[in-house]
Amino acid sequence: MPAIKLNVIKPSVNNMTARVFLRAAKLDFSEQDVYGQTRTAEYLAKAPSHLTPMMETADLPKGALWESCAIMQYLCNKHGLDEFYPKDPESRAMIDSAMFYLIGTFYPYLARATYPALNFPLYAGEVGCSDADAETKEKARRAAVEALAEPLDVFRTFYIGDKPFIGGSKPSIADIRLAATLEFLAAIDYQLPDWAKTYVANMEKALGNAYTEPAGDVRGYIGYVKSQRQ
Ligand SMILES: N[C@@H](CCC(=O)N[C@@H](CS)C(=O)NCC(=O)O)C(=O)O
């Protein structure tokens, strides 16, 4: 029985992040599909956040860890995976900054822009989750779509620069987080700039099936929701 169990919801890019990482890092793990089970008493007893991805391992003080980036950081620290998460403080600071910027700034816009098309619930307090009419909700969604371009370009100009990846010549955990996130934009036929298309293609090429297999679940789900729309 592997020491690591990853609880996942397969259509999610937050989950895709951890799923790609565990495969790319060649760690021994098992995967449990918990779609529809995150609010059961059994799951909540382990993870009161009811979130996925959620990793279980006896090594952790509470046996459980959620937040995709924290899972990757922990596993890199635990297994000395410096190629994904450099130890040098300055290089590591750039990886951490890229991941926090993604989770704190880019992802909220992306969720508001794509979740309605994906049939995912929006967060309480958002226009899209309110009793506003459909036109008002769509106006708010379009504002989120518009807002994506600026932080997306910051990944190009600041974090990636003239290197192929945020991590340099090889993908880092921040690259896994960014590439997985960009997959959701297909749900709204967002016109990714050419550099971003090349970047995602290079990620898939560099990581091979470790990327393609979990990406297949996200892409399959997007294909399904799009087919339901027609
Ligand atoms: N910032 C978190 C986001 C996690 C998250 O929002 N997970 C969603 C799926 S996309 C979830 O598990 N929702 C199930 C629920 O809340 O019951 C991460 O990167 O892991």
The ligand as an SDF file (V2000), in Angstrom:
LIG
                    3D

 20 19  0  0  0  0  0  0  0  0999 V2000
   -6.6390   26.5190   -3.9850 N   0  0  0  0  0  0  0  0  0  0  0  0
   -7.0720   25.1500   -3.9300 C   0  0  0  0  0  0  0  0  0  0  0  0
   -8.4220   25.0180   -4.5930 C   0  0  0  0  0  0  0  0  0  0  0  0
   -9.0670   23.6760   -4.3240 C   0  0  0  0  0  0  0  0  0  0  0  0
  -10.4930   23.6050   -4.8280 C   0  0  0  0  0  0  0  0  0  0  0  0
  -11.1580   24.6150   -5.0580 O   0  0  0  0  0  0  0  0  0  0  0  0
  -10.9990   22.3580   -4.9900 N   0  0  0  0  0  0  0  0  0  0  0  0
  -12.3460   22.1280   -5.4680 C   0  0  0  0  0  0  0  0  0  0  0  0
  -12.3240   21.4640   -6.8360 C   0  0  0  0  0  0  0  0  0  0  0  0
  -11.7570   22.5960   -8.0650 S   0  0  0  0  0  0  0  0  0  0  0  0
  -13.0470   21.1240   -4.5520 C   0  0  0  0  0  0  0  0  0  0  0  0
  -12.4320   20.1800   -4.1100 O   0  0  0  0  0  0  0  0  0  0  0  0
  -14.3460   21.3220   -4.2780 N   0  0  0  0  0  0  0  0  0  0  0  0
  -15.1340   20.3590   -3.5770 C   0  0  0  0  0  0  0  0  0  0  0  0
  -15.8890   20.9520   -2.4170 C   0  0  0  0  0  0  0  0  0  0  0  0
  -15.6620   22.1290   -2.0760 O   0  0  0  0  0  0  0  0  0  0  0  0
  -16.6740   20.2210   -1.8190 O   0  0  0  0  0  0  0  0  0  0  0  0
   -5.9970   24.2630   -4.5820 C   0  0  0  0  0  0  0  0  0  0  0  0
   -5.2150   24.7690   -5.3950 O   0  0  0  0  0  0  0  0  0  0  0  0
   -5.9000   23.0750   -4.2640 O   0  0  0  0  0  0  0  0  0  0  0  0
  1  2  1  0
  2  3  1  0
  2 18  1  0
  3  4  1  0
  4  5  1  0
  5  6  2  0
  5  7  1  0
  7  8  1  0
  8  9  1  0
  8 11  1  0
  9 10  1  0
 11 12  2  0
 11 13  1  0
 13 14  1  0
 14 15  1  0
 15 16  2  0
 15 17  1  0
 18 19  2  0
 18 20  1  0
M  END
$$$$
